């Protein structure tokens, strides 16, 4: 039978067809594959290991031939399997750069969970705040004469502008949001999981460990509080994203001053864009040992720096994974050969 996927894909498929699920090694391989993807490297990811119970380990007891069974923690899974990255040339294991702890009293956790409800139509879980935001009427609109325009909600589910109104009475509470279940989770957090986090925290400096009281905060307010601490300088992007300006001027100078696309605007306090060490040379081509001049119509802004590309293929490759091509400073290929031509007496010396 011809192969249709990778060893991992076919192995997981065989496990599912046999009525089981991915093995421990397959789960680790899946995590590593997803975390190493260009999208995860560029935009980040959420690593949630609570869904997965790893196999127990047999550990030799001190001074005895007997072994005891120990359940692996997610801390051990991260470190032993090098999920955050392989050790560097000195053998240093990759650790978290920051740890953000959201502080909340147990009663506040239970209170929030009481209002977590799942919509039976789409299976999505909504908080009380999300339900209120979803059902909030749009802002009032006025015509040129200052008269209020009556609001007419879209009732046709087939209409792209339709937004379903959430009715708490028609939604259900999940078992994991009940007080009994939460009490067990909170107890396990205090007795086991908190100690695992502390093991990561002790390796950090004070500015790398952030503890934020989120009681009474909405999700947006919580994010704003974290950004104020993690990103004190608004001119430095927290996570730079490659963006394409329209460049209607069609020249290299215009690339530095033209606004970005509408969906990318609204970022205040950014520094002016400049050309980096690559100037107008295609960084992707240079990465592949080729020297190609960039085109003004194929520019990309990344971390306040402008790059130009020789073709759309190289531009799209850079947008997908920019850090890959900027790891080291630009240098001419070893096989690069230069010929200088011109009439005698032009004044150029080799």
C-alpha positions as CSV (number, residue, x, y, z in Angstrom):
1,X,0.0,0.0,0.0
2,X,1.5,3.4,-1.0
3,X,2.4,5.8,1.8
4,X,-0.1,8.7,2.2
5,X,1.5,10.5,5.1
6,X,4.5,10.7,7.5
7,X,5.4,8.0,9.9
8,X,3.7,10.0,12.7
9,X,0.5,10.6,10.7
10,X,0.2,7.0,9.7
11,X,1.0,5.7,13.2
12,X,-1.7,7.9,14.8
13,X,-4.2,6.8,12.1
14,X,-3.4,3.1,12.8
15,X,-3.9,3.7,16.6
16,X,-7.3,5.4,16.0
17,X,-8.4,2.7,13.6
18,X,-7.6,0.1,16.3
19,X,-9.9,1.8,18.7
20,X,-7.3,3.5,20.8
21,X,-5.5,6.8,20.7
22,X,-2.0,8.2,20.2
23,X,0.7,6.7,22.3
24,X,2.8,8.8,24.7
25,X,5.6,9.1,22.2
26,X,3.2,10.0,19.5
27,X,1.7,12.8,21.7
28,X,5.1,14.2,22.3
29,X,6.0,14.1,18.6
30,X,2.7,15.9,17.8
31,X,3.5,18.6,20.3
32,X,7.0,19.1,19.0
33,X,5.8,19.2,15.4
34,X,3.1,21.8,16.2
35,X,5.4,24.0,18.4
36,X,8.1,24.0,15.7
37,X,5.7,25.1,13.0
38,X,6.2,28.5,11.3
39,X,2.9,29.8,12.6
40,X,3.7,28.8,16.2
41,X,7.1,30.4,16.0
42,X,5.7,33.6,14.5
43,X,2.5,34.1,16.5
44,X,3.1,32.0,19.6
45,X,1.0,29.1,21.0
46,X,-0.8,27.9,24.1
47,X,0.6,24.7,25.6
48,X,-2.1,23.0,27.6
49,X,-1.1,19.7,29.0
50,X,-4.1,19.2,31.3
51,X,-5.9,17.2,28.6
52,X,-3.3,14.5,28.6
53,X,-2.4,12.0,31.3
54,X,1.1,10.7,30.8
55,X,2.0,7.1,31.6
56,X,3.2,6.4,35.1
57,X,6.9,5.8,35.9
58,X,8.5,3.1,38.0
59,X,11.1,4.6,40.3
60,X,13.6,2.6,42.3
61,X,13.2,3.2,46.1
62,X,16.3,4.2,48.0
63,X,18.1,1.2,49.6
64,X,15.6,-1.3,48.3
65,X,15.0,-3.5,45.3
66,X,11.3,-2.5,45.2
67,X,10.0,0.1,42.8
68,X,7.2,2.6,43.4
69,X,4.9,4.0,40.7
70,X,5.1,7.8,40.2
71,X,2.9,9.9,37.9
72,X,4.8,12.1,35.5
73,X,4.1,15.8,35.9
74,X,3.7,18.2,33.0
75,X,7.0,19.9,34.3
76,X,8.8,16.6,33.6
77,X,7.1,16.3,30.2
78,X,8.4,19.7,29.2
79,X,11.9,19.3,30.4
80,X,12.6,15.6,29.6
81,X,11.2,15.8,26.1
82,X,12.8,19.3,25.5
83,X,9.5,20.8,24.3
84,X,10.8,24.3,24.6
85,X,13.8,23.6,22.4
86,X,17.0,21.5,22.3
87,X,19.9,22.4,24.6
88,X,22.4,24.9,23.2
89,X,26.0,24.2,22.4
90,X,26.9,24.4,26.1
91,X,24.2,22.0,27.1
92,X,21.9,24.6,28.7
93,X,18.3,23.4,28.6
94,X,15.7,25.9,27.2
95,X,13.5,27.4,29.9
96,X,10.6,29.8,29.9
97,X,11.6,33.4,29.4
98,X,8.6,34.7,31.5
99,X,6.1,33.2,33.9
100,X,2.8,35.0,34.4
101,X,0.8,33.9,37.4
102,X,-2.8,35.1,37.5
103,X,-3.7,35.4,41.2
104,X,-7.3,34.7,42.1
105,X,-9.0,33.7,45.3
106,X,-10.7,30.2,45.4
107,X,-14.1,31.7,45.9
108,X,-13.6,34.0,42.9
109,X,-12.6,31.0,40.7
110,X,-15.8,29.2,41.8
111,X,-17.9,32.3,41.2
112,X,-16.6,32.7,37.6
113,X,-17.1,29.0,36.9
114,X,-20.7,29.2,37.9
115,X,-21.4,31.5,35.0
116,X,-19.4,29.4,32.4
117,X,-22.1,28.0,30.1
118,X,-21.9,26.0,26.9
119,X,-24.0,26.6,23.9
120,X,-25.5,23.3,22.6
121,X,-25.5,24.5,19.0
122,X,-21.8,25.2,18.5
123,X,-20.3,23.5,21.6
124,X,-18.5,26.8,22.6
125,X,-18.2,27.7,26.3
126,X,-18.9,31.3,27.1
127,X,-18.2,33.3,30.3
128,X,-20.7,35.7,31.8
129,X,-18.7,38.6,30.3
130,X,-18.7,37.0,26.9
131,X,-22.4,36.4,27.0
132,X,-23.0,40.0,27.9
133,X,-20.8,41.3,25.1
134,X,-22.4,39.0,22.6
135,X,-25.9,40.2,23.5
136,X,-25.0,43.9,23.8
137,X,-26.8,46.0,21.1
138,X,-24.5,47.9,18.7
139,X,-23.8,51.6,19.3
140,X,-26.4,54.0,18.2
141,X,-26.0,55.4,14.7
142,X,-27.3,58.8,13.4
143,X,-28.0,60.1,10.0
144,X,-26.7,63.4,8.5
145,X,-29.5,65.3,10.2
146,X,-28.7,63.9,13.6
147,X,-31.7,61.6,13.7
148,X,-31.2,58.2,15.3
149,X,-31.3,55.3,12.8
150,X,-33.5,52.5,14.2
151,X,-31.6,49.3,14.9
152,X,-32.8,46.3,13.0
153,X,-31.2,43.0,14.2
154,X,-30.4,40.4,11.5
155,X,-32.6,37.4,12.1
156,X,-31.8,35.2,9.1
157,X,-29.1,32.6,10.2
158,X,-28.0,32.3,6.6
159,X,-27.0,36.0,6.5
160,X,-23.2,36.5,7.1
161,X,-24.0,39.4,9.4
162,X,-26.2,37.2,11.7
163,X,-25.1,36.9,15.3
164,X,-27.0,34.5,17.5
165,X,-28.2,35.9,20.8
166,X,-27.1,33.7,23.7
167,X,-29.8,32.8,26.2
168,X,-28.4,31.4,29.5
169,X,-31.5,29.4,30.1
170,X,-30.9,27.4,26.9
171,X,-27.2,26.7,27.8
172,X,-25.7,24.1,30.0
173,X,-23.0,24.0,32.6
174,X,-20.1,21.5,32.1
175,X,-19.3,19.1,34.9
176,X,-15.7,20.5,35.1
177,X,-17.3,23.9,36.0
178,X,-19.2,22.5,39.0
179,X,-18.2,23.4,42.5
180,X,-17.3,19.8,43.5
181,X,-15.0,19.3,40.5
182,X,-13.4,22.7,41.0
183,X,-12.7,22.1,44.6
184,X,-10.7,19.0,43.7
185,X,-8.8,21.0,41.0
186,X,-8.0,23.8,43.4
187,X,-6.7,21.3,46.0
188,X,-4.6,19.6,43.4
189,X,-3.2,23.0,42.3
190,X,-2.2,23.9,45.8
191,X,-0.6,20.5,46.6
192,X,1.0,19.5,43.3
193,X,0.9,21.9,40.4
194,X,2.0,25.1,42.3
195,X,5.2,23.4,43.3
196,X,5.9,22.5,39.7
197,X,5.6,26.2,38.7
198,X,7.8,27.2,41.5
199,X,10.5,25.0,40.1
200,X,10.4,27.1,36.9
201,X,10.2,30.4,38.8
202,X,13.4,29.9,40.8
203,X,15.4,30.0,37.6
204,X,14.1,33.4,36.6
205,X,15.0,37.0,37.5
206,X,12.5,39.2,39.3
207,X,11.4,41.0,36.1
208,X,10.7,37.6,34.4
209,X,8.1,36.5,37.0
210,X,4.8,38.5,36.9
211,X,2.1,38.0,39.5
212,X,-1.1,39.8,38.6
213,X,-4.3,40.1,40.7
214,X,-7.1,39.5,38.1
215,X,-10.1,39.6,40.5
216,X,-12.9,41.5,38.8
217,X,-11.0,42.0,35.6
218,X,-12.5,41.2,32.2
219,X,-10.2,39.2,29.7
220,X,-9.4,42.4,27.8
221,X,-8.4,44.2,31.0
222,X,-6.3,41.3,32.1
223,X,-4.4,41.3,28.7
224,X,-3.9,45.1,29.0
225,X,-2.5,44.7,32.6
226,X,0.0,42.1,31.4
227,X,1.1,44.1,28.3
228,X,1.8,47.2,30.5
229,X,4.4,45.1,32.4
230,X,5.8,42.9,29.6
231,X,5.9,45.8,27.1
232,X,6.8,49.0,28.9
233,X,8.0,50.6,25.7
234,X,5.3,50.9,23.1
235,X,7.8,51.6,20.4
236,X,9.2,48.0,20.7
237,X,6.9,45.4,19.4
238,X,6.1,42.6,21.8
239,X,6.0,40.0,19.1
240,X,6.8,41.6,15.7
241,X,4.7,40.4,12.7
242,X,5.7,40.7,9.1
243,X,3.4,43.1,7.3
244,X,3.1,44.2,3.7
245,X,2.6,47.9,2.9
246,X,0.6,48.6,-0.3
247,X,3.5,50.8,-1.7
248,X,1.4,52.7,-4.2
249,X,4.4,54.9,-4.9
250,X,6.3,52.0,-6.3
251,X,9.8,53.0,-5.1
252,X,12.1,52.0,-2.2
253,X,11.7,55.3,-0.5
254,X,7.9,55.0,-0.4
255,X,8.2,51.7,1.4
256,X,9.6,53.4,4.5
257,X,6.8,56.0,4.8
258,X,3.6,54.5,3.4
259,X,1.0,53.3,5.9
260,X,0.4,49.6,6.4
261,X,-2.7,47.9,5.2
262,X,-6.0,48.9,7.0
263,X,-6.2,45.8,9.0
264,X,-2.7,46.4,10.3
265,X,-3.1,50.0,11.3
266,X,-3.9,51.4,14.7
267,X,-0.6,50.5,16.3
268,X,0.5,53.6,18.2
269,X,4.0,54.7,19.0
270,X,5.9,52.7,16.4
271,X,9.4,53.8,15.3
272,X,9.9,54.9,11.7
273,X,10.8,52.1,9.4
274,X,14.4,51.8,8.1
275,X,16.3,49.4,5.8
276,X,18.5,47.0,7.8
277,X,21.8,45.3,7.0
278,X,20.3,43.7,3.9
279,X,19.4,47.0,2.4
280,X,17.4,46.2,-0.8
281,X,18.9,42.7,-1.3
282,X,16.5,39.8,-1.0
283,X,17.2,38.2,2.4
284,X,15.6,34.8,1.4
285,X,17.7,34.6,-1.7
286,X,20.8,35.4,0.3
287,X,19.9,32.8,2.9
288,X,19.9,30.3,0.0
289,X,23.3,31.6,-1.2
290,X,22.0,33.7,-4.0
291,X,22.3,37.5,-4.5
292,X,19.1,38.9,-6.0
293,X,18.0,42.6,-5.8
294,X,14.6,43.2,-4.2
295,X,11.7,44.9,-6.0
296,X,9.9,47.9,-4.5
297,X,6.6,46.3,-5.1
298,X,7.5,43.3,-3.0
299,X,8.4,44.9,0.4
300,X,7.7,43.6,3.9
301,X,8.0,45.5,7.2
302,X,9.2,43.5,10.2
303,X,10.2,44.9,13.6
304,X,10.4,48.4,12.2
305,X,12.8,47.2,9.4
306,X,11.9,47.1,5.7
307,X,12.9,44.2,3.5
308,X,12.6,43.9,-0.3
309,X,12.2,40.6,-2.3
310,X,12.9,39.5,-5.8
311,X,9.7,37.5,-6.2
312,X,6.5,36.6,-4.5
313,X,7.7,33.2,-3.5
314,X,10.5,34.6,-1.4
315,X,8.3,37.3,0.0
316,X,5.7,34.7,1.1
317,X,8.4,32.5,2.6
318,X,9.6,35.4,4.7
319,X,6.2,36.4,5.9
320,X,5.5,32.9,7.0
321,X,8.7,32.5,9.0
322,X,10.8,35.8,9.2
323,X,13.2,34.8,12.0
324,X,14.5,31.9,10.0
325,X,16.2,34.2,7.5
326,X,17.5,36.8,10.0
327,X,19.3,34.5,12.4
328,X,22.7,35.7,11.3
329,X,24.0,38.8,9.6
330,X,24.0,38.9,5.8
331,X,27.1,37.7,4.1
332,X,28.1,37.1,0.5
333,X,28.0,33.5,-0.7
334,X,31.4,31.8,-0.8
335,X,31.0,31.0,-4.5
336,X,30.0,34.6,-5.4
337,X,32.1,36.0,-8.3
338,X,32.0,39.6,-9.2
339,X,33.1,41.2,-12.5
340,X,33.5,44.9,-12.9
341,X,33.2,46.4,-16.4
342,X,33.6,49.9,-17.8
343,X,35.7,52.0,-20.2
344,X,39.4,52.6,-19.5
345,X,40.1,55.6,-17.3
346,X,36.7,55.6,-15.5
347,X,38.6,55.9,-12.2
348,X,37.6,52.6,-10.6
349,X,40.4,50.5,-9.1
350,X,40.2,46.9,-8.1
